[in-house]
């Protein structure tokens, strides 16, 4: 069986980390994340998410994300797929397009090209978007907010709009699920999407 690469996307508090973990366990897949899926990535993640990181230029932010992703693909994703292991990631390149492109206002195609270069042309076989309104998502974040979570509602609306636009433009590789349902209900729909789209027994 060909190893498959599945990414979960969504805004802050969408529940993608939980669903990525559940799917990886069901598939016996490698579970990873961005940023921070490698030792180097953990250090980059610290800079990117720390509220004390101020005045970070949008291009610098995009480049840090790309650096994390390049290391992630080289160290975790490609070797796992080559070894025949399915890979499930909590965020991938679409997050850069949504956050730094739609959210920060950088040129979308330039961010997409940067992602293409950083990954060596690797894109997920399936991307699952958990669509959750920002006000619902914020209510779920019962902890100290990171640098991205502290952005205003307008920023998060642009990010979610970006995710929705990407999903609409590539329906063969994207599945959009209502992220406001119960954890179990979403997990069942995720497994159904993986069975239908990738023919994986899950």
PyMOL commands that set and color helices and strands:
alter all, ss='L'
color gray80, all
select helices_A, chain A and resi 16-27+39-49+58-82+93-103+108-119+134-140+153-169+183-198
alter helices_A, ss='H'
color red, helices_A
select strands_A, chain A and resi 5-9+30-33+87-90+126-131+174-178
alter strands_A, ss='S'
color yellow, strands_A
deselect
rebuild
show_as cartoon
